[in-house]
Amino acid sequence: MNIIWYNSELKAYSTGSSADYIKQITAAQSPSSLIILMKFDSKSKNLANKVLKQLNLVNTEMKKTWLVS
């Protein structure tokens, strides 16, 4: 299973396996800052990566907008 989560401490989206997510929670200063957004079966890894790229693209564009305003 592939998971996409948002880390509000880093203000970034990430993807990985359930084990990757658990490692991130364990390492986080505030585990509640990691929010699972989507889950994909193992066959959909490419789709998960495409969604992740789009989420980070939107996040980057929104940061630019905030800096301008």
C-alpha positions in Angstrom: 0.0 0.0 0.0 1.2 3.5 -0.8 0.1 6.4 1.3 0.2 10.2 0.7 0.3 12.3 3.8 0.7 16.0 4.7 3.3 17.1 7.2 2.1 20.4 8.7 5.4 20.9 10.4 7.3 20.9 7.1 4.3 22.1 5.1 5.0 19.4 2.5 3.3 16.3 1.1 5.0 12.9 1.1 4.4 9.5 -0.1 5.6 6.1 0.9 4.6 2.7 2.4 2.9 2.2 5.7 6.3 1.5 7.2 7.6 4.9 5.8 4.7 6.7 7.4 5.2 5.0 10.7 8.9 6.0 10.6 7.9 9.6 10.0 5.4 9.6 12.9 8.1 8.1 15.2 10.6 10.8 14.2 8.2 13.7 14.3 8.1 16.2 17.2 4.4 16.3 16.8 3.0 13.0 15.4 -0.4 14.6 14.9 1.1 16.9 12.3 1.2 14.0 9.8 -2.2 13.5 8.2 -3.0 10.7 5.8 -4.7 12.1 2.7 -5.0 9.1 0.4 -4.2 5.4 0.2 -3.4 3.5 -2.9 -2.9 -0.2 -3.5 0.6 -1.3 -4.4 -0.3 -1.4 -8.2 -1.0 2.3 -8.1 2.5 3.6 -7.1 2.8 5.6 -10.3 -0.6 7.2 -9.7 0.4 8.1 -6.1 3.6 9.7 -7.4 1.7 11.8 -10.0 -0.8 12.9 -7.3 2.1 13.8 -5.0 3.8 15.9 -7.6 0.6 17.8 -8.3 -0.1 18.4 -4.6 3.4 19.8 -4.1 3.1 21.9 -7.2 -0.1 23.5 -5.9 1.5 23.9 -2.5 4.5 25.8 -4.1 2.2 28.0 -6.1 0.2 28.9 -3.0 3.3 29.8 -1.1 4.3 32.2 -4.0 0.8 33.7 -3.8 1.1 34.2 0.0 4.5 35.9 -0.4 3.1 38.4 -3.0 0.1 39.3 -0.9 
